[in-house]
């Protein structure tokens, strides 16, 4: 039976990213209500306003369970939830010999511990046929030097989705694993991202890097298919195989 996002309420955690903005825009066009959640209330409010007046911002810090619980109380008071998407991340990248414990724990708070606590506080609010969707990433399947924290956290997300799908059934839980996506995050990482993207595209089976719209389309597919749970959907242009 087709599942529509019209009049459904979707919470996006980590709402300040280009991918979150693309997903929020697509959800609004499908008639869904959208709430953006982020650690920095001012930035989250600005991100919500940039997408549209219909987007509601709330504060939520994945490293603080009290903050997660307070956000859940706000959502409950507003009428509950149909889907929760966590696109939050904390890079914490460094060679293992110089990796700091603080950075490592921050990465796990964003991608693993935080999502577990999201499930704890928000799963009871999820309506029938709703779901939780967590973001993994290519580094778990194609690890590189200096990306130990990213590989470990992303791999954990995939396992977490399967485990939660079993425990929280019939609420669905899935993971989405993007590859290299052309977002503004790269601007601070490499001096010439287009040159890097050309190099990556040359070896990827899809012959290009991804766009936020590719990830958003995949997220919407997982949100609306009632027979997919416990899975990881790879949106990487085949980069795992190149």
C-alpha positions in Angstrom: 0.0 0.0 0.0 1.5 3.4 -0.9 2.6 5.5 2.0 2.4 9.3 1.7 4.4 11.9 3.6 1.6 14.4 3.4 0.7 15.7 6.8 3.4 13.6 8.4 5.7 15.1 11.0 9.4 14.6 10.4 12.2 15.6 12.8 15.7 16.1 11.2 18.5 16.1 13.7 21.7 17.8 12.5 19.6 20.2 10.6 22.4 22.7 9.6 23.8 20.7 6.7 23.2 21.0 3.0 21.8 17.5 3.0 19.4 18.3 5.8 18.3 21.4 3.9 17.6 19.4 0.7 15.7 16.8 2.6 13.6 19.4 4.5 12.8 21.1 1.2 11.7 17.8 -0.4 9.6 16.9 2.6 7.8 20.2 2.5 7.0 19.7 -1.1 5.5 16.4 -0.2 3.3 18.1 2.3 5.1 17.0 5.4 5.7 19.1 8.5 9.3 19.5 9.3 11.2 20.2 12.5 15.0 20.9 12.5 17.0 20.1 15.5 20.6 21.2 16.3 23.0 21.8 19.1 23.3 25.5 18.3 19.9 27.1 18.7 20.8 30.2 16.8 22.3 28.4 13.8 19.4 25.9 13.8 16.8 28.8 13.8 18.7 30.5 10.9 18.8 27.2 8.9 15.1 26.7 9.5 14.2 30.2 8.3 16.4 29.8 5.2 14.4 26.7 4.2 11.0 28.2 4.9 8.7 29.7 7.6 6.9 26.4 8.0 10.0 24.7 9.4 10.2 24.6 13.1 13.6 24.8 14.9 14.3 23.1 18.3 17.5 22.7 20.3 18.9 19.2 20.7 22.5 18.2 21.8 23.3 14.6 21.0 26.0 14.6 23.7 23.5 15.6 26.4 20.7 13.1 27.3 18.8 15.8 29.2 18.7 17.9 26.0 17.5 14.9 24.0 14.7 14.3 26.6 13.7 17.9 26.6 13.4 17.9 22.8 11.3 14.8 23.0 9.0 16.5 25.5 8.6 19.4 23.1 7.7 17.1 20.2 5.3 15.1 22.3 3.5 18.3 23.4 3.3 19.3 19.7 1.4 16.2 18.8 4.0 13.4 18.3 6.1 12.3 15.4 6.0 10.1 12.3 9.7 9.9 11.3 13.0 10.9 12.9 16.1 11.4 10.7 19.5 11.9 12.2 22.0 13.4 9.8 24.3 14.7 12.5 28.1 14.1 12.3 31.3 15.0 14.1 34.3 14.3 12.0 37.0 13.7 14.7 39.4 12.7 11.9 43.1 12.2 12.6 45.8 9.4 12.3 45.2 6.9 15.1 48.5 7.8 16.7 47.4 11.4 17.2 43.7 10.8 17.7 42.4 12.5 20.9 40.0 10.8 23.2 37.8 13.9 23.3 37.4 14.0 19.5 36.8 10.2 19.4 34.0 10.4 22.0 32.5 13.4 20.2 32.3 11.4 17.0 30.6 8.5 18.8 28.2 10.8 20.5 27.1 12.2 17.2 26.8 9.0 15.3 26.2 6.1 17.8 25.5 7.0 21.4 23.3 10.0 20.4 21.2 7.9 18.0 20.7 5.2 20.7 19.5 7.9 23.0 17.3 9.3 20.3 15.7 5.9 19.9 15.2 5.7 23.7 13.4 9.0 24.0 11.7 9.4 20.6 10.7 5.8 19.5 7.7 5.9 21.9 6.5 9.0 20.0 6.7 7.4 16.6 3.3 6.9 15.0 2.2 3.6 13.3 4.1 3.0 10.1 6.7 5.6 11.1 10.5 5.1 11.2 13.9 6.1 12.4 16.6 6.8 9.9 20.3 7.2 10.8 23.2 8.3 8.6 26.2 6.0 8.1 28.8 6.7 5.4 31.2 5.3 2.8 34.3 5.3 5.2 32.9 2.2 6.9 33.2 0.2 3.7 36.2 2.0 2.2 38.4 3.0 5.1 41.3 5.3 4.5 44.3 6.3 6.7 43.3 9.1 9.1 39.6 8.1 9.1 39.5 5.5 11.8 36.9 7.4 13.9 34.7 7.9 10.8 35.0 4.3 9.7 34.2 3.0 13.2 31.2 5.2 13.8 29.7 4.8 10.4 30.1 1.0 10.6 28.4 1.1 14.0 25.4 3.0 12.6 24.7 0.2 10.2 24.8 -2.4 12.9 22.7 -0.2 15.2 20.0 0.2 12.6 19.6 -3.6 12.3 19.6 -4.1 16.1 17.1 -1.4 16.7 14.8 -2.6 13.9 14.5 -5.9 15.8 14.0 -4.4 19.2 11.7 -1.6 18.2 9.5 -3.5 15.8 7.1 -2.8 14.2 8.7 0.7 14.2 11.1 0.6 11.2 14.8 1.6 11.6 17.2 2.0 8.7 20.5 3.5 7.8 21.6 5.6 4.8 25.2 5.6 3.7 26.2 8.5 1.4 29.4 8.5 -0.6 31.2 11.7 -1.6 28.5 14.4 -1.8 29.1 17.9 -3.1 28.3 20.0 -0.1 29.7 23.2 1.5 31.5 21.1 4.1 34.2 20.3 1.6 35.1 24.0 1.3 36.9 24.0 4.6 38.6 20.6 4.0 40.2 20.9 0.6 41.5 24.0 -1.3 40.1 22.9 -4.7 37.1 20.5 -4.2 36.2 20.5 -7.9 39.6 19.0 -8.8 39.2 16.4 -6.1 35.6 15.6 -7.3 36.9 15.1 -10.9 39.4 12.6 -9.6 36.8 10.7 -7.6 34.3 10.8 -10.4 36.8 9.3 -12.9 37.0 6.0 -10.9 33.4 5.8 -9.6 31.0 3.6 -11.6 28.5 6.5 -11.7 31.2 8.8 -13.1 30.3 11.6 -10.8 30.1 12.6 -7.2 26.7 12.9 -5.4 24.4 15.8 -4.9 22.4 16.5 -1.7 19.3 15.8 -3.8 20.5 12.2 -4.4 20.7 11.6 -0.7 17.3 13.3 0.0 15.6 11.1 -2.7 17.1 8.0 -1.0 16.0 9.2 2.4 12.4 9.8 1.2 12.4 6.3 -0.4 13.3 4.7 3.0 10.8 6.8 4.9 7.9 5.8 2.5 8.6 2.1 1.9 6.8 0.3 4.8 8.6 -3.0 4.0 12.2 -1.9 4.4 13.6 -2.1 7.9 17.0 -3.0 9.4 18.8 -2.1 6.2 21.6 0.2 5.0 21.0 1.9 1.7 24.2 2.9 -0.1 24.0 6.2 -2.1 27.6 6.3 -3.2 27.6 6.0 -7.0 29.1 2.5 -6.7 32.2 4.0 -5.0 32.5 0.9 -2.7 33.4 -1.1 -5.8 36.0 1.2 -7.4 
